[in-house]
Amino acid sequence: MTTDWLGLAGRTCVVTGARGGLGLAISRAFLEAGANVMMLDLARGDADEGVPDALAAYASQVAFAPVDVGDVASVEAAFARCVEVVGAPSVLVNNAAMSSPAPLEALEMDAWQRQMNVNVGGYLRCAQAFRASRAAGAGAIVNIASIAGRNAQPRSGGYAMGKAAILMLSQQMAVEWGAEGIRTNSVSPGLFRTPLTERFYEDPQDRARREEVVPLRRIGAAEELADAVVYLGSARASYVNGAEIIVDGGFSQTLMSHIPRPYQKG
């Protein structure tokens, strides 16, 4: 068995939304597998711009470029920079997203359109740029969706619609680009603890209530999602195309447990 069991050594992976909790974990996982990583995220305009200090050990493998996935010119410039700095990409992880929570009756069209432009349009723009600039040979796209794409929840209509669209977009890419050697799959995370969601877990009681509804009785770690993403981007998933991996500790399988049932009295 070769040491490069995943077949990722020396290959280039592009990760969007790469400085966030999940994006950072995904970037690290690909670096640990020997890949080169181009981290793409919004420019913050501060002294901390660029590759995070947490990845300093991989300085020779990783680079950062600012991007607005809602803008075609910005996306094309970022992928051109990727080719120039770390090489033509073989893997794309679409992860950049935004959310504007609101009930449907109060969801402003401008806010809804911004979400769709970033969360769906951004994925398509980056996938098109990846297809145009990718390295020769097999390629892989992994689109980060959500269990919200299959399960409605209050105040999340705009976000959930976008995640549902990503699931179909992934299938469409799998069908249309499979013949070119590009595999496209999606990963749908459930409850994960990241800097963005930390406020939901500050109260121990809130955290306990969330843990109780997950069959594994715990909240996911970003690294556990990253493992699924790396698998789909690797040679080990060479015949996986158009699939969705749900990484939620079994939470989405609990619907029937909410049905009240009669119990025998012994």
Long-range contacts (C-beta under 8 A, 24 or more apart in sequence): 4-34, 5-236, 6-33, 6-34, 6-230, 6-231, 6-234, 6-235, 6-236, 7-234, 7-235, 7-236, 8-33, 8-34, 8-35, 8-91, 8-230, 8-233, 8-234, 8-235, 9-33, 9-34, 9-35, 10-34, 10-35, 10-36, 11-35, 11-36, 11-90, 11-91, 11-135, 12-36, 12-37, 12-38, 12-82, 12-86, 12-87, 12-88, 12-89, 12-90, 12-91, 12-135, 13-37, 13-38, 13-89, 13-90, 13-91, 13-92, 13-93, 13-233, 14-38, 14-40, 14-79, 14-82, 14-89, 14-91, 14-92, 14-93, 14-126, 14-130, 15-39, 15-40, 15-93, 15-95, 16-40, 16-41, 16-67, 16-69, 16-92, 16-93, 16-94, 16-95, 16-96, 16-122, 16-126, 17-41, 17-95, 17-96, 17-97, 18-64, 18-95, 19-52, 19-64, 20-95, 20-194, 20-195, 20-196, 21-192, 21-194, 21-195, 21-196, 21-197, 21-222, 22-95, 22-144, 22-189, 22-192, 22-194, 22-222, 22-225, 22-226, 23-93, 23-95, 23-96, 24-52, 24-54, 24-55, 24-222, 25-222, 25-223, 25-225, 25-226, 26-93, 26-95, 26-222, 26-225, 26-226, 26-229, 26-230, 27-55, 27-62, 28-54, 28-55, 28-58, 28-223, 28-226, 29-223, 29-226, 29-227, 29-229, 29-230, 30-91, 30-230, 30-233, 31-55, 31-58, 31-61, 31-62, 33-230, 33-234, 34-61, 35-61, 35-91, 36-61, 36-62, 36-86, 36-87, 37-61, 37-62, 37-63, 37-86, 38-62, 38-63, 38-64, 38-65, 38-78, 38-81, 38-82, 38-85, 38-86, 38-89, 39-63, 39-64, 39-65, 40-64, 40-65, 40-66, 40-67, 40-69, 40-78, 40-82, 40-96, 40-126, 41-66, 41-67, 41-96, 42-66, 42-67, 42-68, 42-96, 61-86, 62-86, 67-96, 69-96, 69-118, 69-121, 69-122, 69-123, 69-125, 69-126, 70-114, 70-117, 70-118, 70-121, 70-122, 70-125, 72-125, 75-122, 75-125, 75-126, 75-129, 76-129, 78-129, 79-126, 79-129, 79-130, 79-132, 79-133, 80-133, 82-133, 83-133, 87-135, 88-133, 88-134, 88-135, 88-136, 89-130, 89-133, 89-134, 89-135, 89-139, 90-134, 90-135, 90-137, 90-138, 90-139, 90-140, 91-139, 91-140, 91-141, 91-142, 91-233, 92-126, 92-127, 92-130, 92-134, 92-139, 92-140, 92-141, 92-142, 93-141, 93-142, 93-144, 93-229, 93-233, 94-122, 94-123, 94-126, 94-127, 94-141, 94-142, 94-143, 94-144, 94-166, 95-144, 96-122, 97-122, 97-144, 97-159, 97-162, 99-156, 99-158, 99-159, 100-158, 100-159, 101-155, 101-156, 101-159, 102-155, 102-157, 102-158, 103-154, 103-155, 103-157, 104-157, 107-157, 107-158, 111-158, 112-158, 112-161, 115-158, 115-159, 115-162, 116-158, 116-161, 116-162, 116-165, 119-159, 119-162, 119-163, 119-165, 119-166, 120-162, 120-165, 120-166, 120-169, 123-166, 123-169, 124-169, 127-173, 127-184, 131-177, 131-180, 131-182, 134-182, 137-181, 138-181, 138-182, 138-183, 138-235, 138-238, 139-181, 139-182, 139-183, 140-182, 140-183, 140-184, 140-185, 140-232, 140-233, 140-234, 140-237, 141-170, 141-173, 141-182, 141-183, 141-184, 141-185, 142-184, 142-185, 142-186, 142-187, 142-229, 142-232, 142-233, 143-169, 143-170, 143-173, 143-184, 143-185, 143-186, 143-187, 144-186, 144-187, 144-189, 144-229, 145-170, 145-186, 145-187, 145-188, 145-244, 146-188, 146-189, 147-188, 147-189, 147-190, 147-246, 147-248, 147-251, 147-252, 149-188, 150-188, 150-252, 151-252, 163-188, 167-244, 170-242, 170-244, 171-242, 174-241, 174-242, 175-242, 178-241, 178-242, 183-232, 183-237, 183-238, 183-240, 183-241, 184-241, 184-242, 185-232, 185-237, 185-240, 185-241, 185-242, 185-243, 185-244, 185-245, 186-243, 186-244, 186-245, 187-225, 187-228, 187-229, 187-232, 187-244, 187-245, 187-246, 187-247, 188-244, 188-245, 188-246, 188-247, 188-248, 189-220, 189-225, 189-247, 189-248, 190-214, 190-220, 190-246, 190-247, 190-248, 190-249, 190-251, 190-252, 191-219, 191-220, 191-248, 191-249, 191-251, 192-219, 192-220, 192-221, 192-222, 192-225, 193-219, 193-220, 193-221, 193-222, 194-222, 213-251, 213-254, 214-248, 214-249, 214-250, 214-251, 215-249, 215-250, 215-251, 215-253, 215-254, 216-249, 216-250, 218-249, 220-247, 220-248, 220-249
